[in-house]
Amino acid sequence: MEGFQDRLDVVAIPVGIFVLVVGLGTLLGQPWQYAAGGALGMVLQLIGAVAAIGIGIGLVGLGHFVEP
């Protein structure tokens, strides 16, 4: 088993997993049900949650699969 090659591995993977979990938690919590923002607020919250999931996956991929 190899050690970490640089600081990006150590930081990007846990941060990416955290952002991914936050995005999934936002989708599962369905906060748009309780907000008074209407349809526009719901769409913006959905876009933000999906974007957070994409950013989390990207960070994990960048930290784990991309070599320096």
TORKOL-4160 file (C-alpha; in steps of 0.2 Angstrom, whole numbers, padded with zeros to 4 digits, m for minus):
68
<pt num="1" X="0000" Y="0000" Z="0000"/>
<pt num="2" X="0007" Y="0017" Z="m0005"/>
<pt num="3" X="0006" Y="0032" Z="0005"/>
<pt num="4" X="m0001" Y="0049" Z="0000"/>
<pt num="5" X="0009" Y="0057" Z="m0014"/>
<pt num="6" X="0004" Y="0075" Z="m0010"/>
<pt num="7" X="m0007" Y="0086" Z="0001"/>
<pt num="8" X="m0021" Y="0085" Z="m0012"/>
<pt num="9" X="m0024" Y="0067" Z="m0008"/>
<pt num="10" X="m0026" Y="0071" Z="0010"/>
<pt num="11" X="m0037" Y="0086" Z="0008"/>
<pt num="12" X="m0047" Y="0083" Z="m0007"/>
<pt num="13" X="m0054" Y="0066" Z="m0003"/>
<pt num="14" X="m0062" Y="0070" Z="0014"/>
<pt num="15" X="m0068" Y="0087" Z="0008"/>
<pt num="16" X="m0075" Y="0079" Z="m0007"/>
<pt num="17" X="m0084" Y="0065" Z="0003"/>
<pt num="18" X="m0091" Y="0079" Z="0015"/>
<pt num="19" X="m0098" Y="0089" Z="0001"/>
<pt num="20" X="m0105" Y="0074" Z="m0007"/>
<pt num="21" X="m0114" Y="0069" Z="0009"/>
<pt num="22" X="m0120" Y="0087" Z="0011"/>
<pt num="23" X="m0128" Y="0087" Z="m0006"/>
<pt num="24" X="m0136" Y="0070" Z="m0004"/>
<pt num="25" X="m0143" Y="0076" Z="0013"/>
<pt num="26" X="m0150" Y="0091" Z="0005"/>
<pt num="27" X="m0159" Y="0080" Z="m0008"/>
<pt num="28" X="m0165" Y="0068" Z="0005"/>
<pt num="29" X="m0171" Y="0082" Z="0018"/>
<pt num="30" X="m0181" Y="0091" Z="0004"/>
<pt num="31" X="m0179" Y="0108" Z="0012"/>
<pt num="32" X="m0190" Y="0116" Z="m0002"/>
<pt num="33" X="m0205" Y="0108" Z="0006"/>
<pt num="34" X="m0204" Y="0120" Z="0020"/>
<pt num="35" X="m0197" Y="0136" Z="0011"/>
<pt num="36" X="m0208" Y="0150" Z="0006"/>
<pt num="37" X="m0198" Y="0153" Z="m0010"/>
<pt num="38" X="m0211" Y="0145" Z="m0022"/>
<pt num="39" X="m0206" Y="0136" Z="m0038"/>
<pt num="40" X="m0190" Y="0147" Z="m0041"/>
<pt num="41" X="m0183" Y="0143" Z="m0024"/>
<pt num="42" X="m0187" Y="0124" Z="m0026"/>
<pt num="43" X="m0177" Y="0124" Z="m0043"/>
<pt num="44" X="m0163" Y="0134" Z="m0036"/>
<pt num="45" X="m0161" Y="0122" Z="m0021"/>
<pt num="46" X="m0162" Y="0107" Z="m0032"/>
<pt num="47" X="m0148" Y="0114" Z="m0043"/>
<pt num="48" X="m0138" Y="0118" Z="m0028"/>
<pt num="49" X="m0139" Y="0101" Z="m0021"/>
<pt num="50" X="m0135" Y="0092" Z="m0038"/>
<pt num="51" X="m0121" Y="0104" Z="m0040"/>
<pt num="52" X="m0114" Y="0100" Z="m0023"/>
<pt num="53" X="m0115" Y="0081" Z="m0027"/>
<pt num="54" X="m0105" Y="0085" Z="m0044"/>
<pt num="55" X="m0092" Y="0095" Z="m0035"/>
<pt num="56" X="m0090" Y="0082" Z="m0022"/>
<pt num="57" X="m0088" Y="0068" Z="m0035"/>
<pt num="58" X="m0076" Y="0079" Z="m0044"/>
<pt num="59" X="m0065" Y="0083" Z="m0029"/>
<pt num="60" X="m0064" Y="0064" Z="m0024"/>
<pt num="61" X="m0059" Y="0060" Z="m0042"/>
<pt num="62" X="m0046" Y="0074" Z="m0043"/>
<pt num="63" X="m0039" Y="0068" Z="m0027"/>
<pt num="64" X="m0039" Y="0050" Z="m0030"/>
<pt num="65" X="m0037" Y="0047" Z="m0048"/>
<pt num="66" X="m0027" Y="0061" Z="m0055"/>
<pt num="67" X="m0009" Y="0059" Z="m0053"/>
<pt num="68" X="0002" Y="0075" Z="m0050"/>
